[in-house]
């Protein structure tokens, strides 16, 4: 596994650069029913206040607007549907992605579970190259701290999904990203005018996560990623897309153990 390259800019600030990226290659798209379900869930959890997602990251200070929460939630739910569809196409049946809304303090034990194997799905934009895990959420044994009290702190697999086009770009382009109130039909027209595709650059298991933690694969809060275009709001463990294991290997493993 390769660490990000660190260089100083003219202000003597650290800039973190990718060293092992992986090009986006579409593996599928989403049908209208999937978009409808993901959209309604994300709207309920943001603008409609039927559920709640944290407005800040663990260790972070920035408070997200509803438009930002919608964007992250919609992208995340599409990521789950991508895994559901891809596994189904490869002969592995999963439970349908959870569309129930929850209040703060109720944590998922996993996104999917197959024969006791707990799978977490992480999503990012088309050009995203990092699987990020907020440092404050994980202990040195690779256990998810918010779930330790209920005995569900172990995740066995982490899968990265990338979504195209960028949902945050669409929201910003239509001046919706930093809004706290948006009419549902207005937002729906913006979203449903797009055809969303996904790819799965790879996955890691818990053993790899423990190595990342021990090896201090961390981008610190305030650090700049790739020529200052992105500033980190919290400390994050990371692995680059090019260092992740091929999703086909996970499919083969699961098929042989079902």
Helices and strands as residue ranges (DSSP letters): E 5-8, E 14-17, E 28-29, H 32-44, H 66-89, E 112-114, E 117-125, E 130-134, G 135-137, G 145-150, E 157-164, H 167-173, H 184-192, E 197-205, H 206-214, E 218-219, E 224-225, E 230-231, E 236-240, G 241-243, H 247-257
